[in-house]
Amino acid sequence: MQIDEIRKLTDEELQKSLEDSQRSLMNLKFRKATMQLTNVVEIKSVRKDIAKIQTIIRQRQILGSK
């Protein structure tokens, strides 16, 4: 996901996307451990997506508290 796409999401959509990404990361790690994952770069991209989503959530929290 691009950062502009993430910023367009509502708070509820951000939470849903974060949960989905975390679940996906867990599945990728499990597949890696069982030697079923062929492209380990997927893990890195999902981790970056999670970080982007968490950053936007935190920015909105900071702006909302002012």
N, C-alpha and C positions, 0 to 999 in steps of 0.2 A: 504494500500500500504506500501511496505517496502521502506526504504530510498534508497536502492540500485536501486530499480526499478525507483524511482523518478529521481535519478541522471542520468539515461540513457536517459531520455526524452529530446527532443529538447526544445528550448525556447517557440516555438509556442505550442507544446504539453503541456508544463507546464501551459501556460496561459489557454488553453482549459480545462485542468484538474482542474485548480483552479476555473474556472467559473462553471464547472459541480458540483464540490464539494460544492460550495457556494449555488448553486441552490438546491442541495440535502439537505443541512442543513436547508434551508428555508422551504422546503417541510416537513422535519421531525418535525420542530418546529410547523408548522401549524397542522400536524397530532396529535402532542402531545396536543396542545391547544384544539382540538376538540375530545380528548379522543379516537382517533383511533390508536394510536401508542402503541404497546404492549411491545416493547423492547426499553426502553429509553437509553440503553447503546449505541445504534447506533449513537445518537447525539454526544456522547463523542468521538467515533472513527472517525467520519467525521470531527469534530473540530481538532483532532490531525492530520489527513491527510492534512487539510488546513494549519495548522502550519508548517508541514514538507515541503509542496510545497512552501510556502512563504519564508521559510528559504533558500531553494535551490535557489530560484529566487534572493533573497538578496545577497547570496554568489556570484552568478554569476555577479551581478551588481558591487559588490565591486572589484572582480577580473578583471572585464572589465574596470574599471575606472583607474586602476593603469598603 
